Amino acid sequence: MKKALSIILAVAMLLALVVGCGGGDEKDPGSSTDSSTTSTPEGNEGNEGGSAAGKRIAVCMGSINHPVHRIVQMGFMTMGEELGMAPEISGLDEGSMQELMAKWESSVSNGVEGILAWVGDDSAYEFLKTVKGMDCYVTVPHFPHSYQDTKDFIDRNLSCLPDTYGREAAKFVVERLEAKGVTEGSIGITQNGPNVTENAANDGFRSQMLDLGTKFTIADTVYEGAEVAEAATKVTSVIQSNADIVAGFGTTGGSPQSWATAMENTGKTDLVVVGMDYTELNVNLVKEGKITAIVCQPLYVEAQECVKTLKELFEGKTFTGSESEWFVELDAPLAYIDGEGTSDINSYDEIIKKVVEYFK
């Protein structure tokens, strides 16, 4: 690829000399001389504006058959089709991070000019720098990143804030417990594993509990993992080892199922439990009263907003000039049986139905 780019650049320089055009030496005052971080897709140099029609764009993620990821993919695909672009899914259901990034890079090498990159930390930054240098626009949803550290290779970051929804979950749990006349006891917290997003949600929950000044105590965090049966066993142990437990908070998409199973195993079905993500399974667990609420990360919306951003980028708009334009904070409401608006658990039925239909 690098060799091909070198040949193309050499030809372009020769043509510039032949026609006597000096534009190659003129640079926008705010632009960088590093082509790996400032390249823009063909037809959009200088932000003069082009057309997004027919542009190939890809949602790049691993575990492509995961129900949470399917919601993101459908939001991306349907909005891309609606806006006249050519959306596709690039990823693997299983494989190493290196294999996954090789798959993504192959998509860009073969004509994709804009991507939604599902990356949660700096482990994929070198890849993002590489594809940015291959004339590809990069949007990152779901995971907040540092503006100063990534604005040269991420064109826009759109995400809810884990600390914020962790705090909102804590407020909700306390309100529900106090409504039942419960003012003390222990609260369990489980994560899939240690990672930036779940750590932040956990910290936000704990910080808010301290700020509220209640008599509730929070047990040590337990990593439940992704394997369903093992996760349920670990959460069952959390309940059994805390005789005074009154509530739970799970920061991973599998936590509603593991907590619901653990409550059934122990007979403690009256706990106030908040889990994550509006998959079909999790929504039904709330409707059936097996858990209290779920945090609804904006999976569908963030994917749609990434596609809209890619369209604007193709048309010449930039977002990296200021952090306020570059980072878009999205809401992640808690949804429950008696909620209203986006907090109404039934309001997610339509999206779930669309996902099932789209991928059947």
Secondary structure as a PSIPRED ss2 file (coil, helix, strand):
# PSIPRED VFORMAT (PSIPRED V4.0)

   1 M C   1.000  0.000  0.000
   2 K H   0.000  1.000  0.000
   3 K H   0.000  1.000  0.000
   4 A H   0.000  1.000  0.000
   5 L H   0.000  1.000  0.000
   6 S H   0.000  1.000  0.000
   7 I H   0.000  1.000  0.000
   8 I H   0.000  1.000  0.000
   9 L H   0.000  1.000  0.000
  10 A H   0.000  1.000  0.000
  11 V H   0.000  1.000  0.000
  12 A H   0.000  1.000  0.000
  13 M H   0.000  1.000  0.000
  14 L H   0.000  1.000  0.000
  15 L H   0.000  1.000  0.000
  16 A H   0.000  1.000  0.000
  17 L H   0.000  1.000  0.000
  18 V H   0.000  1.000  0.000
  19 V H   0.000  1.000  0.000
  20 G C   1.000  0.000  0.000
  21 C C   1.000  0.000  0.000
  22 G C   1.000  0.000  0.000
  23 G H   0.000  1.000  0.000
  24 G H   0.000  1.000  0.000
  25 D H   0.000  1.000  0.000
  26 E C   1.000  0.000  0.000
  27 K C   1.000  0.000  0.000
  28 D C   1.000  0.000  0.000
  29 P C   1.000  0.000  0.000
  30 G C   1.000  0.000  0.000
  31 S C   1.000  0.000  0.000
  32 S C   1.000  0.000  0.000
  33 T C   1.000  0.000  0.000
  34 D C   1.000  0.000  0.000
  35 S H   0.000  1.000  0.000
  36 S H   0.000  1.000  0.000
  37 T H   0.000  1.000  0.000
  38 T H   0.000  1.000  0.000
  39 S C   1.000  0.000  0.000
  40 T C   1.000  0.000  0.000
  41 P C   1.000  0.000  0.000
  42 E C   1.000  0.000  0.000
  43 G C   1.000  0.000  0.000
  44 N C   1.000  0.000  0.000
  45 E H   0.000  1.000  0.000
  46 G H   0.000  1.000  0.000
  47 N H   0.000  1.000  0.000
  48 E C   1.000  0.000  0.000
  49 G C   1.000  0.000  0.000
  50 G C   1.000  0.000  0.000
  51 S C   1.000  0.000  0.000
  52 A C   1.000  0.000  0.000
  53 A C   1.000  0.000  0.000
  54 G C   1.000  0.000  0.000
  55 K C   1.000  0.000  0.000
  56 R E   0.000  0.000  1.000
  57 I E   0.000  0.000  1.000
  58 A E   0.000  0.000  1.000
  59 V E   0.000  0.000  1.000
  60 C E   0.000  0.000  1.000
  61 M E   0.000  0.000  1.000
  62 G E   0.000  0.000  1.000
  63 S C   1.000  0.000  0.000
  64 I C   1.000  0.000  0.000
  65 N C   1.000  0.000  0.000
  66 H C   1.000  0.000  0.000
  67 P H   0.000  1.000  0.000
  68 V H   0.000  1.000  0.000
  69 H H   0.000  1.000  0.000
  70 R H   0.000  1.000  0.000
  71 I H   0.000  1.000  0.000
  72 V H   0.000  1.000  0.000
  73 Q H   0.000  1.000  0.000
  74 M H   0.000  1.000  0.000
  75 G H   0.000  1.000  0.000
  76 F H   0.000  1.000  0.000
  77 M H   0.000  1.000  0.000
  78 T H   0.000  1.000  0.000
  79 M H   0.000  1.000  0.000
  80 G H   0.000  1.000  0.000
  81 E H   0.000  1.000  0.000
  82 E H   0.000  1.000  0.000
  83 L C   1.000  0.000  0.000
  84 G C   1.000  0.000  0.000
  85 M C   1.000  0.000  0.000
  86 A E   0.000  0.000  1.000
  87 P E   0.000  0.000  1.000
  88 E E   0.000  0.000  1.000
  89 I E   0.000  0.000  1.000
  90 S E   0.000  0.000  1.000
  91 G E   0.000  0.000  1.000
  92 L E   0.000  0.000  1.000
  93 D C   1.000  0.000  0.000
  94 E C   1.000  0.000  0.000
  95 G C   1.000  0.000  0.000
  96 S C   1.000  0.000  0.000
  97 M H   0.000  1.000  0.000
  98 Q H   0.000  1.000  0.000
  99 E H   0.000  1.000  0.000
 100 L H   0.000  1.000  0.000
 101 M H   0.000  1.000  0.000
 102 A H   0.000  1.000  0.000
 103 K H   0.000  1.000  0.000
 104 W H   0.000  1.000  0.000
 105 E H   0.000  1.000  0.000
 106 S H   0.000  1.000  0.000
 107 S H   0.000  1.000  0.000
 108 V H   0.000  1.000  0.000
 109 S H   0.000  1.000  0.000
 110 N C   1.000  0.000  0.000
 111 G C   1.000  0.000  0.000
 112 V C   1.000  0.000  0.000
 113 E C   1.000  0.000  0.000
 114 G E   0.000  0.000  1.000
 115 I E   0.000  0.000  1.000
 116 L E   0.000  0.000  1.000
 117 A E   0.000  0.000  1.000
 118 W C   1.000  0.000  0.000
 119 V C   1.000  0.000  0.000
 120 G C   1.000  0.000  0.000
 121 D C   1.000  0.000  0.000
 122 D H   0.000  1.000  0.000
 123 S H   0.000  1.000  0.000
 124 A H   0.000  1.000  0.000
 125 Y H   0.000  1.000  0.000
 126 E H   0.000  1.000  0.000
 127 F H   0.000  1.000  0.000
 128 L H   0.000  1.000  0.000
 129 K H   0.000  1.000  0.000
 130 T H   0.000  1.000  0.000
 131 V H   0.000  1.000  0.000
 132 K H   0.000  1.000  0.000
 133 G C   1.000  0.000  0.000
 134 M C   1.000  0.000  0.000
 135 D C   1.000  0.000  0.000
 136 C C   1.000  0.000  0.000
 137 Y E   0.000  0.000  1.000
 138 V E   0.000  0.000  1.000
 139 T E   0.000  0.000  1.000
 140 V E   0.000  0.000  1.000
 141 P E   0.000  0.000  1.000
 142 H C   1.000  0.000  0.000
 143 F C   1.000  0.000  0.000
 144 P C   1.000  0.000  0.000
 145 H C   1.000  0.000  0.000
 146 S C   1.000  0.000  0.000
 147 Y H   0.000  1.000  0.000
 148 Q H   0.000  1.000  0.000
 149 D H   0.000  1.000  0.000
 150 T H   0.000  1.000  0.000
 151 K C   1.000  0.000  0.000
 152 D C   1.000  0.000  0.000
 153 F C   1.000  0.000  0.000
 154 I C   1.000  0.000  0.000
 155 D C   1.000  0.000  0.000
 156 R E   0.000  0.000  1.000
 157 N E   0.000  0.000  1.000
 158 L E   0.000  0.000  1.000
 159 S E   0.000  0.000  1.000
 160 C C   1.000  0.000  0.000
 161 L C   1.000  0.000  0.000
 162 P H   0.000  1.000  0.000
 163 D H   0.000  1.000  0.000
 164 T H   0.000  1.000  0.000
 165 Y H   0.000  1.000  0.000
 166 G H   0.000  1.000  0.000
 167 R H   0.000  1.000  0.000
 168 E H   0.000  1.000  0.000
 169 A H   0.000  1.000  0.000
 170 A H   0.000  1.000  0.000
 171 K H   0.000  1.000  0.000
 172 F H   0.000  1.000  0.000
 173 V H   0.000  1.000  0.000
 174 V H   0.000  1.000  0.000
 175 E H   0.000  1.000  0.000
 176 R H   0.000  1.000  0.000
 177 L H   0.000  1.000  0.000
 178 E H   0.000  1.000  0.000
 179 A H   0.000  1.000  0.000
 180 K C   1.000  0.000  0.000
 181 G C   1.000  0.000  0.000
 182 V C   1.000  0.000  0.000
 183 T C   1.000  0.000  0.000
 184 E E   0.000  0.000  1.000
 185 G E   0.000  0.000  1.000
 186 S E   0.000  0.000  1.000
 187 I E   0.000  0.000  1.000
 188 G E   0.000  0.000  1.000
 189 I E   0.000  0.000  1.000
 190 T E   0.000  0.000  1.000
 191 Q E   0.000  0.000  1.000
 192 N C   1.000  0.000  0.000
 193 G C   1.000  0.000  0.000
 194 P C   1.000  0.000  0.000
 195 N C   1.000  0.000  0.000
 196 V H   0.000  1.000  0.000
 197 T H   0.000  1.000  0.000
 198 E H   0.000  1.000  0.000
 199 N H   0.000  1.000  0.000
 200 A H   0.000  1.000  0.000
 201 A H   0.000  1.000  0.000
 202 N H   0.000  1.000  0.000
 203 D H   0.000  1.000  0.000
 204 G H   0.000  1.000  0.000
 205 F H   0.000  1.000  0.000
 206 R H   0.000  1.000  0.000
 207 S H   0.000  1.000  0.000
 208 Q H   0.000  1.000  0.000
 209 M H   0.000  1.000  0.000
 210 L H   0.000  1.000  0.000
 211 D H   0.000  1.000  0.000
 212 L H   0.000  1.000  0.000
 213 G C   1.000  0.000  0.000
 214 T C   1.000  0.000  0.000
 215 K E   0.000  0.000  1.000
 216 F E   0.000  0.000  1.000
 217 T E   0.000  0.000  1.000
 218 I E   0.000  0.000  1.000
 219 A C   1.000  0.000  0.000
 220 D C   1.000  0.000  0.000
 221 T C   1.000  0.000  0.000
 222 V E   0.000  0.000  1.000
 223 Y E   0.000  0.000  1.000
 224 E C   1.000  0.000  0.000
 225 G C   1.000  0.000  0.000
 226 A C   1.000  0.000  0.000
 227 E C   1.000  0.000  0.000
 228 V H   0.000  1.000  0.000
 229 A H   0.000  1.000  0.000
 230 E H   0.000  1.000  0.000
 231 A H   0.000  1.000  0.000
 232 A H   0.000  1.000  0.000
 233 T H   0.000  1.000  0.000
 234 K H   0.000  1.000  0.000
 235 V H   0.000  1.000  0.000
 236 T H   0.000  1.000  0.000
 237 S H   0.000  1.000  0.000
 238 V H   0.000  1.000  0.000
 239 I H   0.000  1.000  0.000
 240 Q H   0.000  1.000  0.000
 241 S C   1.000  0.000  0.000
 242 N C   1.000  0.000  0.000
 243 A C   1.000  0.000  0.000
 244 D C   1.000  0.000  0.000
 245 I E   0.000  0.000  1.000
 246 V E   0.000  0.000  1.000
 247 A E   0.000  0.000  1.000
 248 G E   0.000  0.000  1.000
 249 F E   0.000  0.000  1.000
 250 G E   0.000  0.000  1.000
 251 T C   1.000  0.000  0.000
 252 T C   1.000  0.000  0.000
 253 G C   1.000  0.000  0.000
 254 G C   1.000  0.000  0.000
 255 S H   0.000  1.000  0.000
 256 P H   0.000  1.000  0.000
 257 Q H   0.000  1.000  0.000
 258 S H   0.000  1.000  0.000
 259 W H   0.000  1.000  0.000
 260 A H   0.000  1.000  0.000
 261 T H   0.000  1.000  0.000
 262 A H   0.000  1.000  0.000
 263 M H   0.000  1.000  0.000
 264 E H   0.000  1.000  0.000
 265 N H   0.000  1.000  0.000
 266 T H   0.000  1.000  0.000
 267 G C   1.000  0.000  0.000
 268 K C   1.000  0.000  0.000
 269 T C   1.000  0.000  0.000
 270 D C   1.000  0.000  0.000
 271 L C   1.000  0.000  0.000
 272 V E   0.000  0.000  1.000
 273 V E   0.000  0.000  1.000
 274 V E   0.000  0.000  1.000
 275 G E   0.000  0.000  1.000
 276 M E   0.000  0.000  1.000
 277 D C   1.000  0.000  0.000
 278 Y C   1.000  0.000  0.000
 279 T C   1.000  0.000  0.000
 280 E H   0.000  1.000  0.000
 281 L H   0.000  1.000  0.000
 282 N H   0.000  1.000  0.000
 283 V H   0.000  1.000  0.000
 284 N H   0.000  1.000  0.000
 285 L H   0.000  1.000  0.000
 286 V H   0.000  1.000  0.000
 287 K H   0.000  1.000  0.000
 288 E C   1.000  0.000  0.000
 289 G C   1.000  0.000  0.000
 290 K C   1.000  0.000  0.000
 291 I C   1.000  0.000  0.000
 292 T C   1.000  0.000  0.000
 293 A E   0.000  0.000  1.000
 294 I E   0.000  0.000  1.000
 295 V E   0.000  0.000  1.000
 296 C C   1.000  0.000  0.000
 297 Q C   1.000  0.000  0.000
 298 P C   1.000  0.000  0.000
 299 L H   0.000  1.000  0.000
 300 Y H   0.000  1.000  0.000
 301 V H   0.000  1.000  0.000
 302 E H   0.000  1.000  0.000
 303 A H   0.000  1.000  0.000
 304 Q H   0.000  1.000  0.000
 305 E H   0.000  1.000  0.000
 306 C H   0.000  1.000  0.000
 307 V H   0.000  1.000  0.000
 308 K H   0.000  1.000  0.000
 309 T H   0.000  1.000  0.000
 310 L H   0.000  1.000  0.000
 311 K H   0.000  1.000  0.000
 312 E H   0.000  1.000  0.000
 313 L H   0.000  1.000  0.000
 314 F H   0.000  1.000  0.000
 315 E C   1.000  0.000  0.000
 316 G C   1.000  0.000  0.000
 317 K C   1.000  0.000  0.000
 318 T C   1.000  0.000  0.000
 319 F C   1.000  0.000  0.000
 320 T C   1.000  0.000  0.000
 321 G C   1.000  0.000  0.000
 322 S C   1.000  0.000  0.000
 323 E H   0.000  1.000  0.000
 324 S H   0.000  1.000  0.000
 325 E H   0.000  1.000  0.000
 326 W H   0.000  1.000  0.000
 327 F E   0.000  0.000  1.000
 328 V E   0.000  0.000  1.000
 329 E E   0.000  0.000  1.000
 330 L C   1.000  0.000  0.000
 331 D C   1.000  0.000  0.000
 332 A C   1.000  0.000  0.000
 333 P C   1.000  0.000  0.000
 334 L E   0.000  0.000  1.000
 335 A E   0.000  0.000  1.000
 336 Y E   0.000  0.000  1.000
 337 I C   1.000  0.000  0.000
 338 D C   1.000  0.000  0.000
 339 G C   1.000  0.000  0.000
 340 E C   1.000  0.000  0.000
 341 G H   0.000  1.000  0.000
 342 T H   0.000  1.000  0.000
 343 S H   0.000  1.000  0.000
 344 D E   0.000  0.000  1.000
 345 I H   0.000  1.000  0.000
 346 N H   0.000  1.000  0.000
 347 S H   0.000  1.000  0.000
 348 Y H   0.000  1.000  0.000
 349 D H   0.000  1.000  0.000
 350 E H   0.000  1.000  0.000
 351 I H   0.000  1.000  0.000
 352 I H   0.000  1.000  0.000
 353 K H   0.000  1.000  0.000
 354 K H   0.000  1.000  0.000
 355 V H   0.000  1.000  0.000
 356 V H   0.000  1.000  0.000
 357 E H   0.000  1.000  0.000
 358 Y H   0.000  1.000  0.000
 359 F H   0.000  1.000  0.000
 360 K C   1.000  0.000  0.000
